[in-house]
Amino acid sequence: MEKCQHETSRVFVALLDAENSYGGHDLSIFFFRLNPKSITAPQMFGRLDVATNDWCDGIFAALWRKTMRSKKEEFYWLVLDGPVDPMWIENLNSVLDDSKILTLANGDRLSLPSTVKIVFEPRDVDNASPATVSRNGMIYMSSSGLDWKPKLKCWISRNEMPEKQSGPINELFNKTFEAAWKYAAVELSFVMPILQVNVFQAILMLLEGMLPCLQPLDEEEEKRRRNLKKNKTKKRYDDNEEEEAPTEEVDDDPFQNDNEQTFIFALCWAFGSFLEDEGRTKFEAFLRDSTGLKFPQLDKGDSIYDCHVNPRTGEWKHWNTFVENYVPPEISPNTYGDILIPNVSSIRTDFILDTCVRLGGNVLITGVQGSAKTSILNAFLSKYNPEERIYLKSNFSATTNPQIFQKTLESSVDKRMGSTFGPPIGKTMTIFIDDLNQPEVNPWGDQITNELFRYVGSLA
């Protein structure tokens, strides 16, 4: 079985595995995935070149022709992953009825081979006509159909956590997460619509980025630790008197983890990221009173959100301690607008950013105007080593469309081979989108520029 290289819904992967093993024979199953809302109708189906009067197939039409040249033992799935609107879905009504023919603007009529299936993966069908809905089989994937327990089991297995570490983590989740989610969903107001899986994934990412037992070690670090352990047992003899040699202590043992205190930090911030200050105070009070977690005793007036935990020792310190040695930069009229004075808010945001980015995760920073979101991100990106990591900054506005964003991306990446693009060899690239909410909302309630951005994010 073969499939396209980018990330797809796990349900398709499971279904393809089932198809591949059914009947004891191997099937060559391919699927192609595109977001119809990230491109225009001519780019999807085709257009007539007014200069040469030649017909140019669109992406969907080209994929369709490719499936028509397939062998009998090859099967294709065309997955259309994106919001439904009449601009493109109505063009497929003739494909979905009994005739199964795609009619293009140049008069070509392409029949649907029996080895090809079309799969739609939208969030809803509010903008689909009854004719479209009646021509499709429907499968509703409920967010409650798969809870957090299988995901936790998969995460532990993927990270190969020993029982000494996975046991306490399992116990902490079973004891607190379900109750915390029910309380937050009923009693608190999130700043944006979220699902249980969003909060749960945030907890896992923070744990994976903080717990010492989950941090990767390079060869030099492993060699250093082995040498330290050897030296720790070394003895020296002076005047026939045996003394222990002074050696450097191994204070970063990967198995020295305070799981509970690190879990408290991750749990509070996974929920607190979607809450205002008042909601964070209520949520912290609920966790202290109702979950049985061993919360630290903080100074009067301090919140759990004002402190950082050491994942090895479980010791909590105020974020202010991270700026005790801060040296103000030289101020000049040209650099005045770029100066960011660190405070509790900027320091903890920078820490969470660094934790997520090191793991290759995507980060969404929300907040009102003037809350220094752009300044914090600019300061964070300025710390990149240009020999290893580069970044692309794109400012969205009401006039930004998918074509402008695509040209911005193409100008910052290199063509490697075929249809594969990427940053220069040996480097990674971070894409910073400022004012993500600015692109125009079309009559069907979609932001087509953000649809292209979402699709690009799924390819990374």
C-alpha positions, -999 to 999 in steps of 0.1 A, spaced: 0 0 0 13 35 -8 0 68 2 9 104 -2 37 117 20 18 144 40 -2 139 71 -38 126 67 -66 118 90 -59 87 110 -92 72 101 -81 71 64 -48 54 74 -67 27 94 -92 22 66 -64 18 40 -47 -7 63 -79 -27 65 -84 -25 27 -48 -36 21 -51 -67 43 -86 -77 34 -88 -110 16 -51 -118 20 -40 -100 -11 -20 -68 -16 -37 -37 -31 -19 -7 -45 -40 21 -29 -31 57 -35 -48 88 -23 -45 124 -32 -56 151 -8 -63 188 -16 -82 216 -1 -106 231 -27 -110 263 -7 -73 271 -9 -74 274 -47 -98 291 -72 -123 272 -94 -101 276 -125 -71 263 -106 -91 233 -94 -109 223 -127 -90 241 -154 -90 273 -175 -87 284 -211 -55 304 -219 -68 335 -237 -34 342 -253 -29 308 -269 -65 294 -268 -51 263 -252 -68 245 -224 -49 240 -191 -62 213 -167 -66 223 -131 -53 203 -101 -84 182 -97 -88 175 -134 -52 165 -137 -55 141 -108 -87 127 -124 -69 121 -157 -41 103 -139 -65 79 -123 -80 71 -157 -46 57 -168 -43 34 -137 -40 -3 -138 -67 -26 -127 -51 -35 -94 -45 2 -85 -71 20 -65 -73 58 -59 -90 80 -33 -95 117 -41 -98 133 -6 -113 169 -7 -104 183 27 -120 217 33 -152 236 38 -180 230 14 -195 258 -6 -216 260 -38 -187 275 -58 -170 241 -62 -192 214 -48 -220 219 -73 -196 212 -102 -193 177 -89 -231 168 -88 -228 151 -122 -199 130 -108 -219 119 -78 -250 108 -96 -254 77 -117 -236 90 -147 -203 96 -128 -190 120 -154 -169 152 -148 -177 178 -175 -150 205 -180 -155 240 -195 -137 229 -227 -163 202 -233 -142 172 -221 -163 146 -203 -142 125 -180 -158 93 -166 -151 81 -131 -133 47 -131 -146 20 -108 -113 20 -90 -116 57 -79 -135 70 -49 -142 106 -39 -141 114 -2 -152 148 13 -138 158 46 -156 190 57 -164 203 92 -201 206 82 -224 207 52 -243 238 60 -236 253 26 -242 222 6 -274 219 -14 -299 190 -8 -288 176 -42 -253 173 -30 -261 159 4 -285 132 -11 -257 119 -34 -232 111 -6 -230 86 22 -225 104 56 -202 95 84 -203 119 114 -170 118 134 -180 129 169 -153 145 191 -166 123 220 -161 91 199 -125 89 208 -115 102 243 -81 110 257 -71 75 271 -60 59 238 -41 90 229 -22 89 262 -14 53 257 -1 60 222 20 89 235 36 68 262 44 40 237 58 65 212 82 80 237 91 46 251 86 57 287 97 32 313 71 19 338 88 40 365 77 71 347 46 61 328 29 47 359 27 80 378 18 99 346 -11 76 340 -23 79 376 -22 117 374 -43 118 343 -68 93 355 -72 112 388 -76 148 374 -81 153 337 -117 142 333 -129 163 363 -108 193 352 -123 192 317 -159 189 329 -155 218 353 -138 241 328 -163 233 300 -193 240 322 -182 267 346 -156 287 327 -156 307 294 -129 299 269 -116 327 248 -122 306 217 -141 274 208 -120 244 217 -123 206 220 -111 183 247 -83 170 224 -69 205 220 -63 208 258 -51 173 261 -26 177 233 -13 209 250 -6 190 282 13 163 263 34 188 245 44 206 277 52 174 294 72 162 265 91 194 264 99 196 301 102 161 317 140 152 317 133 115 309 118 126 275 146 149 264 168 136 235 205 133 241 232 137 215 263 116 214 285 141 232 260 145 261 257 107 265 295 104 266 298 132 292 273 115 315 291 82 312 324 98 321 309 116 351 295 83 364 329 67 361 347 96 378 322 95 406 334 61 417 371 69 413 393 69 443 427 84 450 453 74 475 474 99 494 497 89 522 481 55 522 448 72 531 419 64 508 398 95 499 371 100 475 381 121 445 363 153 440 342 149 409 315 168 392 281 157 403 255 144 378 227 168 386 208 161 354 198 125 358 171 119 331 152 96 356 151 123 383 116 137 375 91 153 397 61 141 377 34 156 398 47 191 400 55 191 363 20 178 356 4 206 377 23 231 356 13 215 323 -23 211 334 -27 246 346 -12 261 314 -30 238 290 -63 251 303 -51 285 313 -40 293 278 -77 295 268 -88 315 299 -87 351 311 -72 359 344 -105 355 363 -110 321 348 -74 310 357 -80 320 393 -112 299 395 -96 270 377 -66 270 401 -89 271 431 -109 241 418 -77 221 413 -65 229 448 -98 219 464 -111 190 443 -83 170 427 -60 160 455 -29 173 437 -1 185 460 0 221 450 29 242 462 26 267 490 32 301 473 37 336 487 5 355 495 -9 371 463 10 348 440 -8 325 415 4 292 401 6 311 368 32 335 383 57 307 390 78 282 371 86 247 382 119 228 381 109 195 365 137 176 383 133 189 419 97 201 418 108 235 432 87 265 422 102 299 416 86 332 406 91 342 370 106 374 382 138 355 392 145 350 355 151 388 350 173 395 380 204 398 358 187 417 330 209 444 314 190 470 294 202 475 259 215 507 246 187 530 235 187 550 203 160 567 183 163 539 156 160 510 180 135 524 204 105 507 188 122 473 189 130 473 226 110 447 247 114 450 285 109 415 299 82 410 325 63 380 339 39 378 309 66 380 282 90 356 300 64 328 305 52 332 269 87 329 257 92 298 277 61 281 264 70 292 228 105 276 232 91 244 246 66 239 218 89 250 189 117 226 201 92 198 195 82 210 161 47 221 173 26 249 160 17 278 184 -12 302 183 -9 333 204 -42 352 210 -48 384 228 -63 419 225 -46 447 205 -15 461 222 -7 431 243 28 427 228 21 396 208 41 407 178 70 421 200 73 389 219 74 368 188 99 391 171 122 389 202 118 351 202 127 347 165 156 371 168 174 345 189 175 320 161 209 309 148 207 319 111 231 290 102 206 265 115 171 281 115 155 308 95 121 323 97 95 338 73 73 366 85 41 374 67 16 401 77 -20 393 68 -45 420 60 -80 422 46 -65 422 10 -43 391 15 -54 363 -7 -41 328 -12 -21 338 -43 -2 365 -24 5 341 5 17 314 -19 41 338 -37 55 348 -3 61 311 6 77 303 -28 101 332 -25 115 318 7 120 281 -1 141 262 -26 130 236 -51 148 204 -41 134 177 -65 102 172 -84 74 189 -64 94 190 -32 102 224 -17 118 234 15 142 257 32 180 256 23 196 223 30 206 218 66 182 245 79 147 245 93 122 273 87 96 288 110 66 307 95 53 336 115 19 348 105 9 382 120 -28 391 122 -41 357 112 -77 369 117 -74 398 91 -81 380 58 -116 387 43 -144 363 53 -163 352 22 -202 349 20 -200 313 32 -181 322 64 -147 309 53 -113 327 51 -98 311 20 -63 325 28 -63 307 61 -74 276 44 -42 276 23 -22 283 55 -39 254 73 -32 231 43 5 242 43 7 235 80 -6 199 74 22 193 49 50 203 73 
